[in-house]
Amino acid sequence: MKAKLEPDCSPERAFEILITHRFGRMSAREQSLSEYARWEARFAPPEYAFGKEPNYFLKSCKTLLPQSGRALAIADGEGRNGIWLAQQGLDVLSLDFSPAAQRKARALATKRQVEIEFVQADVHAWDYPESAFDVVVEIFAQFSSPYERAEKWAGMRRTLKSGGLLIVQGYTPKQLEYGTGGPKQPENLYTRAMLEREFGGFGDLQIVEEEREIHEGTSHAGLSAVIGLTGRKP
Ligand SMILES: C[S@@+](CC[C@H](N)C(=O)[O-])C[C@H]1O[C@@H](n2cnc3c(N)ncnc32)[C@H](O)[C@@H]1O
């Protein structure tokens, strides 16, 4: 059963209703509101924490993108990746739970003269529509615990059309040695074996592990251990 939103409620209230529906009244406050507040505080300053330019790995996937179609940008934050996808001719839905990030994403989209649909929702609980997107992109969304990741990735698989393109970029456990961005929980980081287990059935599967300098905003800065995946849903 879906959560019922109150008509004309604020984004903050809408989010509280959604997570209360998902976790129950007590744990909603304990678990997700603190995480939500953490991201809101992080996005409060006017600077773009992850920069305004697209992630380097996403940009390197340009030739794989269709010339038109729908793209879903998971946890798209301040919009740099969703906006770039829209500039490539795609109809983009930018999904994130942070109103502060989405305000900045809207401003950047206006400045870049592209239209994007924004949805404020928890990516672990969103009702991913079946076979709705030609492209699904997840860039640095490693806030998910293993349980949450399973929910999120099941939704992402479901919502991709057959033949649709999946693009994922995240940090590997080696990133804990560099400390130049990303989560501190080792279980949230991605390995080749994990990606092969989850997406091994995808066509044209490419997984690239590398250590490289990344400078994307102030939040991702320095030598980094990253892994990127591209593949097509069977
Ligand atoms: C590391 S940032 C990356 C943002 C963007 N993908 C980029 O590369 O610039 C992680 C994003 O996930 C969002 N986020 C964290 N937990 C979330 C959740 N449960 N549901 C939706 N968004 C979430 C945050 O608001 C933030 O925008």
The ligand as an SDF file (V2000), in Angstrom:
LIG
                    3D

 27 29  0  0  0  0  0  0  0  0999 V2000
   27.0160   11.7640   -2.8580 C   0  0  0  0  0  0  0  0  0  0  0  0
   25.5640   12.6750   -3.3110 S   0  0  0  0  0  0  0  0  0  0  0  0
   25.5950   12.4380   -5.0680 C   0  0  0  0  0  0  0  0  0  0  0  0
   24.6670   13.3250   -5.8200 C   0  0  0  0  0  0  0  0  0  0  0  0
   24.7250   13.1460   -7.3400 C   0  0  0  0  0  0  0  0  0  0  0  0
   24.4340   11.7930   -7.7380 N   0  0  0  0  0  0  0  0  0  0  0  0
   26.0490   13.5900   -7.8950 C   0  0  0  0  0  0  0  0  0  0  0  0
   26.8410   12.7460   -8.3170 O   0  0  0  0  0  0  0  0  0  0  0  0
   26.3050   14.8040   -7.8990 O   0  0  0  0  0  0  0  0  0  0  0  0
   24.2730   11.5890   -2.7480 C   0  0  0  0  0  0  0  0  0  0  0  0
   22.8660   12.1100   -2.9680 C   0  0  0  0  0  0  0  0  0  0  0  0
   21.9630   11.1520   -2.4670 O   0  0  0  0  0  0  0  0  0  0  0  0
   20.8700   11.7860   -1.8710 C   0  0  0  0  0  0  0  0  0  0  0  0
   20.2520   10.8080   -0.9600 N   0  0  0  0  0  0  0  0  0  0  0  0
   20.7940   10.2630    0.1660 C   0  0  0  0  0  0  0  0  0  0  0  0
   19.9630    9.3410    0.6780 N   0  0  0  0  0  0  0  0  0  0  0  0
   18.8760    9.3110   -0.1390 C   0  0  0  0  0  0  0  0  0  0  0  0
   17.6900    8.5510   -0.1410 C   0  0  0  0  0  0  0  0  0  0  0  0
   17.4540    7.6260    0.8010 N   0  0  0  0  0  0  0  0  0  0  0  0
   16.7850    8.7710   -1.1260 N   0  0  0  0  0  0  0  0  0  0  0  0
   17.0120    9.7190   -2.0640 C   0  0  0  0  0  0  0  0  0  0  0  0
   18.1320   10.4590   -2.1340 N   0  0  0  0  0  0  0  0  0  0  0  0
   19.0600   10.2520   -1.1750 C   0  0  0  0  0  0  0  0  0  0  0  0
   21.4330   13.0240   -1.2120 C   0  0  0  0  0  0  0  0  0  0  0  0
   20.4500   14.0110   -1.0140 O   0  0  0  0  0  0  0  0  0  0  0  0
   22.5060   13.4010   -2.2640 C   0  0  0  0  0  0  0  0  0  0  0  0
   21.9480   14.2900   -3.2000 O   0  0  0  0  0  0  0  0  0  0  0  0
  1  2  1  0
  2  3  1  0
  2 10  1  0
  3  4  1  0
  4  5  1  0
  5  6  1  0
  5  7  1  0
  7  8  2  0
  7  9  1  0
 10 11  1  0
 11 12  1  0
 11 26  1  0
 12 13  1  0
 13 14  1  0
 13 24  1  0
 14 15  1  0
 14 23  1  0
 15 16  2  0
 16 17  1  0
 17 18  1  0
 17 23  2  0
 18 19  1  0
 18 20  2  0
 20 21  1  0
 21 22  2  0
 22 23  1  0
 24 25  1  0
 24 26  1  0
 26 27  1  0
M  CHG  2   2   1   9  -1
M  END
$$$$
